[in-house]
Amino acid sequence: MLGLITACLLSIQPLASVGTNNGVWFIGDKDPTELQFDPNIKGLDYYVCERNSRESYIPLQSLQRRPVAMLLHKNTVWLVDQGESVALFAMQKSNTGELKAKLQSVHKIKQHVTDAVSWNGSIAICFGGEYLQIVVFDGARWKELPLLRQADAQVTVWKDQLVAFSHQSGGVSQWNFENGNWVYGNEYPIVGELTDVQVKDDWKLLVSESEGDCHVVGIQQAKTVPIASFEIPRGRWSVLPSPEGLSALSVQRNGTVGSIDIGWPSGRIAPMLELVQAERSGQSFYEKIPIVLPMALILLLFFFRRRIPKNTNK
């Protein structure tokens, strides 16, 4: 029964992604209609992807399972996987120079993961439901923080402080983690249901959903400032900081990746852009051998033919 409940919860989770002013990473889907003749890649239905330009993205690694969360911690992309336990993976360079997800630690817990953030030099994994449980991994040990008895709370890190937002009538309430305890803060009105919280240039951003539309509201000096509203894209989606300002990134099960880029701080909404998959650059020397070797042989043959003196005897 627990496995069935977890599977249902994971099926409705937002797109696992992370973004900063310098880059965007997300979990992409492989088109299930594509035939895979190579047995080595069968069953690898998901990608760790990086958006490498406004119009394109590159797949970094194929995966058998879809991670439930991503975060950027100490300039490294981390993945959170959940089954009977929670597993942490870090994208690290292999011997060939490629980025590969390597297992770092496993923690047994029954609640479902809602998010993961980098906080105080550690990784804080958030578990939601009837209350908020945060478990911190410092690189060696796991530690549970005090519970926040608020349902479906969303968490972010603002100025090195853990901040949670929970539903209340007509809006949300803010809770700050101070001196080892959760302290009640301000209240803010929003439209619809809160789905995520992000931070951009020290602005706390509330992302909510209502009647098929997404609304993004910023918080400055304890006041809300409307940023943008747009129709929710198809598939799994998320709103995150990006080099474009903000981006509403979406991934459909057929592998289609789209982005609605939002100017910052203007809130100007660009038309939906379908991203194309680009080839990964920076092949290793051994990967280039099949191309380089024939070219070198041709050039060498041409060189020797030029050096052979012509026979002038008639």
C-alpha positions as CSV (number, residue, x, y, z in Angstrom):
1,M,0.0,0.0,0.0
2,L,2.8,2.4,0.9
3,G,4.5,1.8,-2.5
4,L,1.2,2.5,-4.3
5,I,0.6,5.7,-2.4
6,T,4.2,6.8,-3.1
7,A,3.8,6.0,-6.8
8,C,0.7,8.1,-7.1
9,L,2.3,11.0,-5.3
10,L,5.3,10.9,-7.5
11,S,3.2,10.8,-10.7
12,I,1.8,14.3,-9.9
13,Q,5.0,15.9,-8.8
14,P,6.2,19.0,-10.7
15,L,9.2,18.8,-13.0
16,A,12.4,18.1,-11.2
17,S,14.6,21.0,-12.2
18,V,17.0,23.6,-10.8
19,G,18.0,27.0,-12.2
20,T,20.2,30.0,-11.4
21,N,21.2,33.1,-13.2
22,N,24.0,31.1,-14.9
23,G,22.2,27.9,-16.0
24,V,19.2,25.5,-16.0
25,W,19.2,21.7,-15.4
26,F,16.2,19.4,-15.6
27,I,15.0,15.8,-16.0
28,G,13.8,15.1,-19.5
29,D,11.7,12.3,-20.9
30,K,12.8,10.1,-23.8
31,D,10.1,9.7,-26.5
32,P,8.6,6.2,-25.7
33,T,7.7,5.7,-29.4
34,E,11.3,5.7,-30.4
35,L,12.7,2.2,-31.1
36,Q,15.8,1.3,-29.2
37,F,17.9,-1.4,-30.9
38,D,20.8,-1.1,-28.6
39,P,20.2,-3.3,-25.5
40,N,22.6,-1.1,-23.5
41,I,20.2,1.8,-23.6
42,K,16.8,0.0,-23.4
43,G,14.9,1.0,-20.3
44,L,16.9,4.3,-19.9
45,D,13.8,6.4,-20.3
46,Y,14.9,9.7,-18.7
47,Y,17.7,12.2,-19.1
48,V,19.6,14.6,-16.9
49,C,19.6,17.6,-19.2
50,E,21.2,21.0,-19.3
51,R,19.8,24.0,-21.2
52,N,22.8,25.2,-23.1
53,S,21.2,28.1,-25.0
54,R,17.9,29.8,-25.3
55,E,16.8,27.5,-28.0
56,S,18.4,24.1,-27.1
57,Y,19.4,21.7,-24.4
58,I,21.8,18.8,-24.2
59,P,21.3,15.4,-22.5
60,L,24.1,14.7,-20.0
61,Q,23.1,11.2,-18.9
62,S,20.4,8.6,-19.4
63,L,18.5,7.2,-16.3
64,Q,16.3,4.3,-15.6
65,R,14.3,6.2,-13.0
66,R,13.0,9.7,-12.8
67,P,14.5,11.6,-9.9
68,V,11.9,13.4,-7.7
69,A,14.0,16.5,-7.0
70,M,17.2,18.4,-8.1
71,L,19.3,21.0,-6.5
72,L,22.6,22.9,-7.0
73,H,24.9,22.4,-4.0
74,K,28.5,23.6,-4.0
75,N,28.5,24.1,-7.7
76,T,27.4,20.5,-8.3
77,V,24.0,19.3,-9.6
78,W,22.5,16.7,-7.2
79,L,19.6,14.3,-7.8
80,V,17.2,12.9,-5.3
81,D,15.7,9.5,-6.0
82,Q,12.9,7.9,-4.0
83,G,11.8,4.3,-3.7
84,E,11.7,2.4,-0.4
85,S,14.5,4.8,0.7
86,V,15.8,8.2,-0.4
87,A,19.0,8.2,-2.4
88,L,21.3,11.1,-3.1
89,F,23.3,11.3,-6.3
90,A,25.9,13.9,-7.4
91,M,26.8,14.6,-11.0
92,Q,30.6,14.1,-11.1
93,K,33.1,13.8,-13.9
94,S,34.0,10.2,-14.8
95,N,37.4,9.0,-16.1
96,T,36.4,10.0,-19.6
97,G,35.5,13.6,-18.5
98,E,31.7,13.0,-18.8
99,L,29.3,13.9,-16.0
100,K,27.8,10.9,-14.4
101,A,25.5,10.5,-11.4
102,K,27.3,8.8,-8.5
103,L,25.5,7.6,-5.4
104,Q,26.5,9.6,-2.2
105,S,24.2,8.4,0.5
106,V,20.9,6.6,1.3
107,H,18.3,7.4,4.0
108,K,15.3,5.4,5.0
109,I,12.1,7.4,5.6
110,K,8.4,6.8,4.8
111,Q,7.3,10.3,3.8
112,H,7.4,11.5,0.2
113,V,9.9,14.0,-1.0
114,T,8.6,17.4,-2.0
115,D,11.8,19.4,-2.6
116,A,15.5,19.6,-1.8
117,V,17.6,22.8,-1.2
118,S,21.2,23.7,-0.3
119,W,21.3,25.2,3.1
120,N,24.1,26.0,5.6
121,G,26.7,23.9,3.8
122,S,24.4,20.9,3.7
123,I,21.6,19.4,1.7
124,A,18.1,19.7,3.2
125,I,15.5,17.3,1.8
126,C,11.9,18.2,2.4
127,F,9.2,15.7,3.0
128,G,5.6,16.9,2.9
129,G,2.0,15.7,3.6
130,E,0.2,16.5,6.8
131,Y,3.3,18.2,8.2
132,L,6.7,19.3,7.0
133,Q,9.8,17.1,7.9
134,I,13.2,18.3,6.8
135,V,16.2,15.9,6.9
136,V,19.7,17.4,6.5
137,F,22.7,15.6,5.0
138,D,26.0,17.2,5.8
139,G,28.1,14.9,3.7
140,A,28.5,12.2,6.4
141,R,25.4,12.1,8.6
142,W,21.7,12.7,8.4
143,K,19.9,14.8,10.9
144,E,16.1,15.5,11.3
145,L,15.0,19.1,12.0
146,P,12.0,19.9,14.2
147,L,8.6,19.3,12.5
148,L,6.5,22.1,11.1
149,R,3.0,21.0,11.6
150,Q,1.6,22.7,8.5
151,A,0.2,20.7,5.6
152,D,1.8,20.8,2.1
153,A,4.4,23.4,3.0
154,Q,6.8,24.7,0.3
155,V,10.4,25.4,1.3
156,T,13.2,27.7,0.0
157,V,16.4,29.3,1.3
158,W,16.4,33.1,1.5
159,K,19.6,34.9,2.7
160,D,20.9,31.6,4.2
161,Q,17.7,31.0,6.1
162,L,15.2,28.2,5.7
163,V,11.8,29.6,4.9
164,A,8.5,27.7,4.6
165,F,5.1,28.8,3.2
166,S,1.9,26.9,4.1
167,H,-1.7,27.3,3.0
168,Q,-4.2,29.3,4.9
169,S,-7.6,30.9,4.1
170,G,-7.1,33.3,1.1
171,G,-3.3,32.9,1.0
172,V,-0.2,31.6,2.7
173,S,1.6,32.1,5.9
174,Q,5.4,32.3,6.2
175,W,7.5,30.4,8.7
176,N,11.2,31.0,9.4
177,F,13.6,28.5,10.9
178,E,15.4,30.4,13.7
179,N,17.6,29.1,16.5
180,G,16.5,25.5,15.9
181,N,12.7,26.2,15.8
182,W,10.0,27.3,13.3
183,V,8.8,30.9,14.0
184,Y,5.6,32.2,12.5
185,G,6.0,35.2,10.2
186,N,3.9,37.2,7.8
187,E,0.8,36.3,5.8
188,Y,0.4,36.9,2.1
189,P,-2.5,36.7,-0.3
190,I,-2.2,34.6,-3.4
191,V,-4.5,33.4,-6.2
192,G,-5.2,29.7,-6.2
193,E,-3.1,26.9,-4.6
194,L,0.6,27.4,-3.8
195,T,2.7,24.9,-5.8
196,D,6.3,26.2,-5.3
197,V,8.6,28.9,-3.8
198,Q,11.7,30.2,-5.5
199,V,14.3,32.9,-4.9
200,K,15.6,35.4,-7.5
201,D,17.9,38.2,-6.6
202,D,16.8,38.2,-2.9
203,W,13.1,38.2,-4.0
204,K,11.0,35.4,-2.6
205,L,8.7,34.2,-5.4
206,L,5.4,32.4,-4.7
207,V,4.2,30.2,-7.6
208,S,0.5,29.3,-7.5
209,E,-2.0,27.5,-9.8
210,S,-5.6,28.5,-10.4
211,E,-8.1,27.3,-13.1
212,G,-5.3,26.3,-15.6
213,D,-3.2,29.4,-15.1
214,C,0.0,29.9,-13.2
215,H,0.6,33.1,-11.1
216,V,4.0,34.3,-10.0
217,V,4.1,36.8,-7.1
218,G,7.2,38.4,-5.6
219,I,7.7,39.5,-2.0
220,Q,9.6,42.6,-1.2
221,Q,9.5,44.4,2.2
222,A,6.6,42.3,3.4
223,K,4.4,43.2,0.4
224,T,3.4,41.2,-2.7
225,V,4.2,42.3,-6.2
226,P,2.6,40.6,-9.2
227,I,5.2,39.4,-11.6
228,A,3.5,37.3,-14.3
229,S,0.5,35.1,-15.1
230,F,0.3,32.6,-18.0
231,E,-1.5,29.4,-19.1
232,I,0.1,26.3,-17.5
233,P,2.1,24.4,-20.2
234,R,1.5,20.7,-20.9
235,G,3.3,18.0,-19.1
236,R,5.4,18.3,-16.0
237,W,6.4,21.9,-15.4
238,S,8.1,24.2,-13.0
239,V,9.0,27.9,-12.7
240,L,12.7,28.6,-11.9
241,P,15.4,31.3,-12.1
242,S,17.3,31.2,-15.4
243,P,19.7,33.3,-17.5
244,E,16.6,34.6,-19.3
245,G,15.2,35.9,-16.0
246,L,12.6,33.4,-15.1
247,S,11.6,30.3,-17.1
248,A,8.5,28.1,-17.0
249,L,10.0,24.9,-18.2
250,S,7.9,22.0,-19.3
251,V,8.6,18.4,-20.4
252,Q,6.0,16.2,-22.0
253,R,6.0,12.4,-21.9
254,N,6.8,12.3,-25.7
255,G,10.1,14.1,-25.0
256,T,9.0,17.6,-26.1
257,V,10.7,20.3,-24.0
258,G,9.2,23.8,-23.9
259,S,10.0,27.1,-22.2
260,I,8.1,30.2,-21.5
261,D,10.7,32.8,-20.7
262,I,9.8,35.7,-18.4
263,G,11.7,38.9,-18.3
264,W,13.2,40.0,-15.0
265,P,12.1,42.1,-13.2
266,S,9.7,43.4,-16.0
267,G,7.6,40.2,-16.0
268,R,7.3,40.4,-19.8
269,I,6.2,36.9,-21.1
270,A,7.7,35.6,-24.3
271,P,5.8,33.1,-26.5
272,M,6.3,29.4,-25.8
273,L,9.6,28.1,-27.3
274,E,10.1,24.5,-28.1
275,L,13.7,23.6,-27.3
276,V,15.7,21.3,-29.6
277,Q,18.1,18.6,-28.5
278,A,21.6,19.6,-29.3
279,E,24.6,17.3,-29.6
280,R,27.0,17.2,-26.7
281,S,30.2,18.9,-27.4
282,G,33.7,18.2,-26.0
283,Q,34.3,14.6,-27.2
284,S,37.2,12.8,-25.6
285,F,40.3,12.0,-27.7
286,Y,39.2,8.3,-28.0
287,E,35.7,9.3,-29.2
288,K,37.3,11.4,-31.9
289,I,39.7,8.7,-33.2
290,P,37.2,7.3,-35.8
291,I,37.0,10.7,-37.4
292,V,40.5,12.0,-36.9
293,L,42.4,8.9,-38.1
294,P,40.9,8.7,-41.6
295,M,41.4,12.5,-42.0
296,A,45.0,12.2,-40.9
297,L,45.7,9.4,-43.3
298,I,44.3,11.4,-46.2
299,L,46.4,14.4,-45.4
300,L,49.5,12.3,-45.0
301,L,48.9,10.6,-48.4
302,F,48.4,14.0,-50.0
303,F,51.6,15.3,-48.4
304,F,53.7,12.4,-49.8
305,R,52.3,12.7,-53.2
306,R,53.3,16.3,-53.3
307,R,56.8,15.4,-52.3
308,I,57.4,12.7,-55.0
309,P,59.2,14.4,-57.9
310,K,57.6,14.1,-61.3
311,N,59.3,12.0,-64.0
312,T,60.4,14.5,-66.7
313,N,61.8,11.9,-69.0
314,K,59.9,11.5,-72.3
